[in-house]
Amino acid sequence: MSNPWWAESMSLPPVIERLKRKAITSELRDYWQGILFDPRVVEIQPNAALFNDLRVRMRDCLLESSVKLAEKSVDDPYWKSAPMSQALDPVLQHFLLKELVERPGDERILWSLASLDVRHSVNEFGREYWVPLCVKDPTNLRWLVESALRVAWGTGLDTTNGLSQALREVKGHHEDLDAILHRFANGPDEGLARAARIAQDVDRGGSVFRWLP
């Protein structure tokens, strides 16, 4: 019996081989939906719904990036360096970090890397990726703040210092950040307004724990 077509050119990570046997987009959509909207989590932790807007954005970015990865040609040179993993996340992160070198300001890449860090509650909730997103568009402060809260809520880790540092880094590019936060805090977007008030509080020495659901 001949080898399957995806194995004829070069070795692929097992997780990618499995995906290439299936309908890639629908398979990955189900994967990220199940990971980020696990009904068992909502049943145990009803307040998880408070982070739904963040998780929707995380799901959509991770879906787009993982489809881009899985649809790469079997002859693509990338596979020579890809980790031979059974799990998707390590391969996706490796792929995204390589993309980031080539396109350091790409929003999809930054969002996807931040989303993986939030999902795994590592690297200060993706701070190094949220900061450039907030510098480019200060309305992303909502997602920076919500990520800090999400990790603190899910793990009990105090993300106050990381959030405070991120705000200082953003302020290094936006000297009028205080005015921006004041405008957001009094604006019509409820999610952004709440995040701005939390950012103001943390910037003054407050803790993220007082804002947890």
C-alpha positions in Angstrom: 0.0 0.0 0.0 1.4 3.4 -0.9 1.9 6.1 1.7 -0.8 8.8 2.1 -0.3 11.9 0.0 0.5 14.1 2.9 3.4 11.8 3.9 5.1 11.6 0.5 7.0 14.9 0.6 8.3 15.3 4.2 7.5 14.4 7.7 4.6 16.4 9.3 3.7 16.8 13.0 1.2 14.1 13.9 -1.4 16.7 14.8 -1.2 18.2 11.3 -1.3 14.8 9.6 -4.6 14.1 11.5 -6.0 17.5 10.4 -5.2 16.9 6.8 -7.3 13.8 6.8 -10.4 15.9 7.8 -12.3 19.0 6.9 -9.7 21.4 8.4 -11.7 24.5 9.0 -14.7 22.7 10.6 -12.4 20.5 12.7 -10.5 23.4 14.0 -13.6 25.5 14.6 -15.0 22.7 16.8 -11.6 22.4 18.6 -11.4 26.0 19.6 -15.1 26.3 20.4 -14.7 23.3 22.7 -11.6 24.5 24.3 -12.7 28.1 25.0 -16.4 27.5 25.6 -16.3 24.2 27.5 -19.9 24.0 29.0 -18.5 22.1 32.0 -16.5 25.2 32.9 -19.5 27.4 32.7 -21.5 25.0 34.8 -18.9 25.0 37.5 -18.0 28.7 37.2 -21.0 30.6 36.1 -19.1 33.9 36.0 -17.0 32.6 33.1 -19.6 34.1 30.8 -18.3 37.6 31.8 -15.3 36.9 29.6 -17.3 35.7 26.6 -16.4 38.7 24.4 -12.7 38.1 25.0 -13.0 34.4 24.3 -15.0 35.0 21.1 -12.1 37.1 19.8 -9.5 34.6 21.0 -11.4 31.8 19.2 -11.7 33.6 15.9 -8.0 34.6 15.8 -6.8 31.2 16.8 -9.1 29.6 14.2 -7.7 31.8 11.5 -4.1 31.2 12.4 -4.5 27.4 12.9 -6.3 27.0 9.5 -3.4 29.0 7.9 -1.0 26.6 9.6 -2.8 23.4 8.8 -3.4 24.3 5.1 0.3 24.8 4.4 1.5 22.7 1.6 3.3 19.5 2.6 6.3 20.8 0.6 6.5 24.0 2.6 10.0 24.4 4.1 8.4 25.3 7.4 7.7 21.7 8.2 11.5 21.0 8.4 11.6 23.0 11.7 8.1 22.4 13.0 7.9 20.5 16.4 6.7 16.9 15.9 3.9 17.3 18.4 0.7 15.3 18.9 -0.9 18.5 20.2 -1.9 21.6 18.2 -0.9 24.4 20.5 2.9 23.9 20.5 3.0 23.7 16.7 0.8 26.7 16.4 2.9 28.8 18.8 6.1 27.8 17.0 4.5 28.8 13.6 3.2 32.1 15.0 6.6 33.0 16.5 8.2 32.5 13.1 5.5 34.6 11.5 6.1 37.3 14.1 9.8 37.7 13.1 8.7 38.4 9.5 5.7 40.6 10.4 6.2 42.0 13.9 3.2 44.3 13.8 0.6 41.9 12.4 -2.5 42.0 14.5 -3.7 38.5 13.8 -0.3 37.1 14.9 -0.1 39.2 18.0 -3.7 38.4 19.0 -3.1 34.7 18.4 0.0 34.6 20.5 -1.6 36.6 23.3 -4.6 34.3 23.1 -2.4 31.2 23.6 -0.8 32.8 26.6 -4.2 33.7 28.1 -5.4 30.1 27.4 -2.5 28.6 29.2 -2.2 31.4 31.9 1.5 32.0 31.1 3.9 34.8 30.2 1.9 37.4 32.1 -1.3 36.9 30.2 0.4 37.7 26.8 1.6 41.1 28.0 4.4 41.4 25.4 1.8 40.9 22.6 -0.9 43.1 24.1 1.4 46.1 24.5 2.0 46.6 20.8 -1.6 46.0 20.0 -2.6 48.7 22.6 0.1 51.1 21.2 -1.4 50.7 17.7 -5.0 51.0 18.9 -5.6 52.0 22.5 -9.1 50.5 22.4 -7.2 47.1 22.7 -6.7 48.2 26.4 -10.0 46.4 27.0 -8.5 43.1 26.0 -5.3 43.7 27.9 -7.2 44.4 31.1 -9.7 41.5 30.6 -6.8 39.1 29.9 -5.2 40.1 33.2 -8.5 39.6 35.0 -9.2 36.3 33.2 -5.9 34.8 34.3 -6.2 36.1 37.9 -9.8 34.7 38.1 -8.9 31.4 36.6 -5.7 30.7 38.5 -5.6 32.9 41.5 -2.3 34.4 40.3 -1.9 38.1 41.0 -1.6 39.8 37.6 -1.6 43.3 39.0 2.1 44.0 38.5 2.1 42.7 35.0 -0.9 44.9 34.1 0.7 47.9 35.8 3.9 47.3 33.8 2.0 46.9 30.6 0.2 50.3 31.2 3.6 51.9 31.8 4.9 50.5 28.5 1.8 51.8 26.6 2.2 55.2 28.3 5.7 55.3 26.9 4.2 55.5 23.5 1.1 57.5 24.4 2.0 60.2 26.9 -1.7 61.2 27.0 -2.8 57.7 28.2 -4.4 59.2 31.3 -6.6 61.3 29.1 -7.4 58.4 26.9 -8.4 56.3 29.8 -10.6 59.1 31.2 -12.3 59.3 27.8 -12.8 55.6 27.6 -14.1 55.4 31.2 -16.8 57.9 30.4 -17.6 56.6 26.9 -20.6 54.6 25.6 -18.8 51.2 25.2 -19.5 49.5 28.5 -16.8 46.9 28.2 -14.1 49.4 27.3 -15.4 51.8 30.0 -15.1 49.1 32.7 -11.6 48.1 31.5 -10.5 51.8 31.5 -11.7 52.2 35.1 -9.8 49.1 36.1 -6.7 50.4 34.3 -7.0 53.7 36.1 -7.3 51.9 39.5 -4.3 49.7 38.8 -2.3 52.7 37.6 -3.0 54.3 41.0 -1.8 51.3 42.9 -5.0 49.2 43.1 -5.2 45.5 42.7 -6.9 43.4 40.0 -8.4 41.2 42.7 -10.9 43.9 43.7 -12.4 43.7 40.2 -12.8 40.0 39.9 -16.3 38.6 39.5 
